[in-house]
Amino acid sequence: MKKSYVYILTNSTNRVLYVGVTSNLNLRIVQHKSKYYKGFTSRYNCNKLVYFEEFTSINDAIIREKQLKAGSRSNKLRLINRMNPEWLDLFDNFKDVYS
């Protein structure tokens, strides 16, 4: 069964938040880090993975992405602080565990 993910990226100062969805988190984060796509994340240097949720259905992940995007910044901060209180880049641990 293919997994899907909702994730939150930030920049080096933790000021900008970006919510995204993907079926391949490793590849997508590498794309963000290399600024493969020109857009919001490349413009604001969002390349630090600070939060993610895993789903077994891409449709469920998309629904959750929309909920997070429609929610307040304080709700996103609460989620990040609960999962990752030090705001570390979770990508290194993710790729080691989920690759």
N, CA, C and O of each residue as an XYZ file, in Angstrom:
396
protein
N       0.839     -1.179      0.000
C       0.000      0.000      0.000
C       0.887      1.245      0.000
O       1.797      1.374      0.818
N       0.610      2.141     -0.915
C       1.418      3.353     -1.051
C       1.045      4.371      0.025
O      -0.132      4.627      0.277
N       2.051      4.932      0.640
C       1.832      5.936      1.678
C       1.785      7.327      1.063
O       2.358      7.580      0.003
N       1.099      8.203      1.744
C       1.048      9.611      1.365
C       1.339     10.438      2.602
O       1.189      9.964      3.728
N       1.757     11.677      2.386
C       2.193     12.512      3.496
C       1.700     13.943      3.342
O       1.617     14.480      2.237
N       1.377     14.538      4.471
C       1.194     15.979      4.587
C       2.388     16.452      5.385
O       2.782     15.806      6.356
N       2.966     17.567      4.989
C       4.179     18.015      5.660
C       4.176     19.529      5.800
O       3.485     20.248      5.079
N       4.980     19.984      6.761
C       5.179     21.413      6.952
C       6.672     21.682      6.874
O       7.478     21.035      7.544
N       7.021     22.659      6.036
C       8.393     23.127      5.904
C       8.488     24.530      6.485
O       7.496     25.255      6.570
N       9.687     24.893      6.877
C       9.958     26.262      7.296
C      11.323     26.669      6.757
O      12.014     25.881      6.110
N      11.694     27.905      7.035
C      13.008     28.397      6.612
C      13.965     28.365      7.805
O      13.593     27.892      8.879
N      15.161     28.850      7.636
C      16.185     28.754      8.689
C      15.829     29.556      9.938
O      16.313     29.248     11.027
N      14.994     30.577      9.795
C      14.602     31.386     10.959
C      13.251     30.950     11.541
O      12.767     31.556     12.497
N      12.651     29.923     10.980
C      11.372     29.374     11.443
C      10.225     30.381     11.363
O       9.273     30.298     12.139
N      10.308     31.322     10.437
C       9.265     32.346     10.327
C       8.198     32.017      9.291
O       7.034     32.380      9.459
N       8.589     31.337      8.230
C       7.664     31.048      7.142
C       7.252     29.580      7.230
O       8.091     28.706      7.448
N       5.958     29.316      7.059
C       5.460     27.941      7.068
C       4.848     27.611      5.717
O       4.146     28.427      5.119
N       5.126     26.406      5.247
C       4.564     25.919      4.002
C       3.981     24.535      4.258
O       4.654     23.671      4.819
N       2.740     24.323      3.851
C       2.078     23.028      3.991
C       1.967     22.398      2.613
O       1.527     23.042      1.661
N       2.368     21.132      2.511
C       2.300     20.432      1.235
C       1.830     19.005      1.410
O       1.698     18.516      2.532
N       1.578     18.338      0.293
C       1.154     16.938      0.281
C       1.930     16.223     -0.813
O       2.226     16.810     -1.855
N       2.259     14.966     -0.581
C       3.018     14.188     -1.565
C       2.843     12.701     -1.300
O       2.448     12.293     -0.207
N       3.139     11.903     -2.308
C       3.167     10.455     -2.125
C       4.605      9.940     -2.013
O       4.825      8.743     -1.824
N       5.578     10.843     -2.129
C       6.982     10.458     -1.981
C       7.704     11.572     -1.221
O       8.254     12.496     -1.821
N       7.693     11.467      0.097
C       8.240     12.544      0.921
C       9.739     12.726      0.712
O      10.223     13.857      0.667
N      10.476     11.631      0.584
C      11.923     11.762      0.352
C      12.212     12.607     -0.881
O      12.958     13.584     -0.813
N      11.621     12.229     -1.999
C      11.856     12.950     -3.246
C      11.396     14.398     -3.136
O      12.100     15.310     -3.571
N      10.224     14.611     -2.558
C       9.681     15.970     -2.504
C      10.555     16.888     -1.663
O      10.756     18.045     -2.032
N      11.081     16.399     -0.538
C      11.930     17.245      0.300
C      13.254     17.532     -0.411
O      13.770     18.646     -0.324
N      13.804     16.545     -1.109
C      15.015     16.781     -1.901
C      14.745     17.866     -2.940
O      15.588     18.733     -3.171
N      13.574     17.815     -3.564
C      13.210     18.850     -4.546
C      13.138     20.223     -3.885
O      13.622     21.208     -4.443
N      12.536     20.293     -2.698
C      12.469     21.581     -1.999
C      13.876     22.069     -1.640
O      14.192     23.244     -1.832
N      14.703     21.191     -1.131
C      16.045     21.584     -0.707
C      16.905     22.056     -1.879
O      17.761     22.925     -1.716
N      16.675     21.482     -3.056
C      17.462     21.867     -4.234
C      16.792     22.974     -5.050
O      17.315     23.390     -6.083
N      15.637     23.446     -4.583
C      14.866     24.491     -5.285
C      14.546     24.058     -6.717
O      14.607     24.849     -7.658
N      14.208     22.790     -6.847
C      13.883     22.198     -8.149
C      12.736     22.933     -8.828
O      12.787     23.205    -10.028
N      11.702     23.252     -8.056
C      10.579     24.026     -8.581
C      10.698     25.459     -8.101
O      10.957     25.704     -6.922
N      10.515     26.384     -8.985
C      10.548     27.798     -8.610
C       9.153     28.178     -8.128
O       8.170     28.011     -8.850
N       9.079     28.674     -6.939
C       7.785     29.036     -6.377
C       7.960     29.496     -4.940
O       9.017     30.001     -4.562
N       6.919     29.319     -4.148
C       6.896     29.820     -2.782
C       8.076     29.308     -1.954
O       8.779     30.091     -1.316
N       8.287     27.988     -1.968
C       9.322     27.438     -1.090
C      10.724     27.849     -1.520
O      11.592     28.058     -0.672
N      10.958     27.967     -2.818
C      12.287     28.415     -3.253
C      12.466     29.903     -2.972
O      13.553     30.338     -2.594
N      11.412     30.679     -3.154
C      11.486     32.130     -2.931
C      11.742     32.449     -1.458
O      12.493     33.370     -1.139
N      11.109     31.678     -0.555
C      11.236     31.954      0.881
C      12.180     30.982      1.594
O      12.219     30.934      2.824
N      12.937     30.212      0.814
C      13.938     29.277      1.355
C      13.364     28.304      2.376
O      13.984     28.033      3.405
N      12.196     27.788      2.091
C      11.582     26.775      2.960
C      12.129     25.415      2.566
O      11.743     24.851      1.543
N      13.027     24.897      3.383
C      13.637     23.613      3.062
C      13.884     22.754      4.295
O      14.595     21.752      4.227
N      13.298     23.148      5.419
C      13.479     22.395      6.659
C      12.167     21.702      7.009
O      11.164     22.364      7.277
N      12.171     20.377      7.006
C      10.995     19.585      7.344
C      10.820     19.583      8.860
O      11.652     19.035      9.584
N       9.743     20.194      9.336
C       9.539     20.281     10.788
C       8.330     19.491     11.265
O       8.134     19.330     12.470
N       7.510     18.990     10.331
C       6.311     18.254     10.717
C       5.836     17.423      9.535
O       5.949     17.847      8.385
N       5.304     16.237      9.819
C       4.649     15.449      8.781
C       3.652     14.487      9.409
O       3.772     14.109     10.575
N       2.678     14.106      8.617
C       1.710     13.080      8.974
C       1.679     12.072      7.829
O       1.820     12.444      6.664
N       1.497     10.808      8.159
C       1.478      9.736      7.161
C       0.049      9.227      6.977
O      -0.701      9.098      7.945
N      -0.318      8.938      5.731
C      -1.646      8.437      5.393
C      -1.524      7.254      4.457
O      -0.527      7.116      3.748
N      -2.539      6.397      4.452
C      -2.564      5.274      3.509
C      -3.337      5.635      2.257
O      -3.360      4.858      1.302
N      -3.966      6.788      2.239
C      -4.744      7.234      1.083
C      -4.348      8.657      0.709
O      -4.308      9.538      1.568
N      -4.059      8.880     -0.556
C      -3.722     10.229     -1.005
C      -4.910     11.161     -0.815
O      -4.733     12.345     -0.531
N      -6.122     10.629     -0.971
C      -7.304     11.463     -0.775
C      -7.403     11.962      0.668
O      -7.741     13.123      0.904
N      -7.110     11.088      1.629
C      -7.115     11.509      3.038
C      -6.031     12.556      3.285
O      -6.241     13.512      4.032
N      -4.882     12.372      2.660
C      -3.782     13.335      2.826
C      -4.169     14.697      2.249
O      -3.863     15.732      2.841
N      -4.830     14.700      1.114
C      -5.257     15.962      0.496
C      -6.292     16.665      1.366
O      -6.248     17.885      1.523
N      -7.212     15.908      1.927
C      -8.214     16.492      2.839
C      -7.515     17.135      4.031
O      -7.853     18.248      4.434
N      -6.541     16.428      4.589
C      -5.803     16.964      5.747
C      -4.994     18.198      5.363
O      -4.933     19.159      6.131
N      -4.374     18.184      4.190
C      -3.618     19.345      3.722
C      -4.534     20.574      3.667
O      -4.159     21.659      4.112
N      -5.716     20.394      3.126
C      -6.660     21.509      3.028
C      -7.063     22.013      4.409
O      -7.208     23.218      4.611
N      -7.245     21.095      5.365
C      -7.566     21.494      6.737
C      -6.442     22.336      7.327
O      -6.689     23.385      7.922
N      -5.213     21.876      7.159
C      -4.076     22.605      7.716
C      -3.908     23.966      7.049
O      -3.657     24.964      7.725
N      -4.047     24.008      5.733
C      -3.895     25.282      5.035
C      -4.974     26.280      5.438
O      -4.721     27.484      5.490
N      -6.180     25.783      5.724
C      -7.288     26.656      6.119
C      -7.187     27.052      7.592
O      -7.829     28.011      8.020
N      -6.396     26.329      8.359
C      -6.271     26.590      9.791
C      -5.348     27.765     10.083
O      -4.675     28.296      9.200
N      -5.342     28.137     11.315
C      -4.532     29.279     11.744
C      -3.062     28.904     11.883
O      -2.706     27.731     11.996
N      -2.235     29.914     11.872
C      -0.808     29.720     12.109
C      -0.575     29.119     13.495
O       0.287     28.257     13.666
N      -1.338     29.573     14.473
C      -1.152     29.053     15.838
C      -1.452     27.560     15.911
O      -0.803     26.848     16.678
N      -2.408     27.069     15.140
C      -2.670     25.623     15.114
C      -1.495     24.868     14.505
O      -1.134     23.792     14.982
N      -0.905     25.417     13.465
C       0.264     24.780     12.850
C       1.438     24.774     13.834
O       2.150     23.776     13.952
N       1.632     25.877     14.526
C       2.716     25.954     15.512
C       2.510     24.929     16.625
O       3.467     24.309     17.090
N       1.276     24.757     17.041
C       0.970     23.781     18.095
C       1.313     22.365     17.631
O       1.891     21.586     18.388
N       0.956     22.030     16.383
C       1.287     20.707     15.843
C       2.798     20.495     15.795
O       3.302     19.451     16.211
N       3.509     21.491     15.285
C       4.966     21.383     15.185
C       5.585     21.236     16.567
O       6.429     20.366     16.784
N       5.173     22.078     17.493
C       5.758     22.037     18.839
C       5.478     20.724     19.558
O       6.288     20.280     20.372
N       4.338     20.096     19.266
C       4.019     18.811     19.887
C       4.906     17.697     19.320
O       5.385     16.845     20.069
N       5.124     17.701     18.005
C       5.915     16.649     17.367
C       7.412     16.926     17.425
O       8.215     16.003     17.555
N       7.781     18.188     17.329
C       9.175     18.559     17.111
C       9.485     19.860     17.873
O       9.720     20.898     17.252
N       9.487     19.807     19.201
C       9.623     21.036     19.996
C      10.916     21.816     19.750
O      10.965     23.018     20.013
N      11.949     21.161     19.256
C      13.209     21.863     18.982
C      13.284     22.366     17.540
O      14.276     22.980     17.147
N      12.258     22.113     16.769
C      12.199     22.544     15.373
C      13.416     22.058     14.579
O      13.994     22.802     13.787
N      13.788     20.811     14.805
C      14.885     20.200     14.063
C      14.413     19.846     12.661
O      13.214     19.692     12.428
N      15.343     19.716     11.731
C      15.018     19.243     10.394
C      14.831     17.728     10.492
O      15.793     16.996     10.723
N      13.610     17.265     10.320
C      13.272     15.855     10.471
C      13.654     15.020      9.252
O      13.534     13.795      9.279
N      14.101     15.658      8.210
C      14.370     14.940      6.970
C      15.445     13.873      7.124
O      15.276     12.769      6.605
N      16.522     14.154      7.802
C      17.591     13.162      7.944
C      17.084     11.905      8.635
O      17.375     10.795      8.188
N      16.335     12.060      9.710
C      15.781     10.891     10.403
C      14.720     10.202      9.557
O      14.622      8.975      9.555
N      13.931     10.983      8.845
C      12.883     10.391      8.011
C      13.486      9.518      6.930
O      13.061      8.379      6.740
N      14.471     10.039      6.221
C      15.035      9.257      5.103
C      15.739      8.011      5.613
O      15.766      6.999      4.912
N      16.313      8.051      6.821
C      16.962      6.873      7.381
C      15.946      5.805      7.774
O      16.208      4.612      7.617
N      14.793      6.223      8.282
C      13.779      5.290      8.778
C      12.879      4.792      7.655
O      12.543      3.608      7.622
N      12.483      5.661      6.738
C      11.465      5.333      5.763
C      11.980      4.991      4.380
O      11.184      4.649      3.506
N      13.259      5.068      4.153
C      13.795      4.738      2.816
C      13.776      3.256      2.552
O      14.190      2.815      1.480
